[in-house]
Structure formats: C-alpha cells, structure tokens
Amino acid sequence: MWNETITCGKIRIAILNFMEILQESCKKASIICPESEIEALGGCCDMNPEELSAQLNRLNQRLQRESQR
C-alpha cells in the first residue's frame, strides 16, 4: 500500500509537470503561428503527431509550388 501511494504521487506530479510543459509549448506555438491561422488551414485537433507532420509537409510542398509560379 505504501509503495502504491508513493507511485501514485509520483505519477500525479509527472502528469502535472507534463501539463505545465504542454501549456508552455502551446503558448510558444501560438506566438509562432496563431491559432486562428491553424484553424484557417483546417485545424489540427483530431490529429496525431504523424498526421500533423504529414499535413505540414503537404502545406510546405504546396507553398513551394505556388512560390515557383
């Protein structure tokens, strides 16, 4: 029981730390690319990191094609 309590406490602390880091990352990301611009591009709420990366690659390729015109 005692080890379980310590483990649960450590897990809670890790989750809180992760949430804090995530919030900081979101703030930094919104400075680089405002949320309104992300939504204008179709949003990203339902995507995992691989899908976001693929979408970013497609958008970069589109930008390159359009800038070559």
C-alpha positions, 0 to 999 in steps of 0.5 A: 500500500505504501509503495502504491501511494508513493507511485501514485504521487509520483505519477500525479506530479509527472502528469502535472509537470507534463501539463505545465510543459504542454501549456508552455509549448502551446503558448510558444506555438501560438506566438509562432503561428496563431491559432486562428491561422491553424484553424484557417488551414483546417485545424489540427485537433483530431490529429496525431503527431504523424498526421500533423507532420504529414499535413505540414509537409503537404502545406510546405510542398504546396507553398513551394509550388505556388512560390515557383509560379 
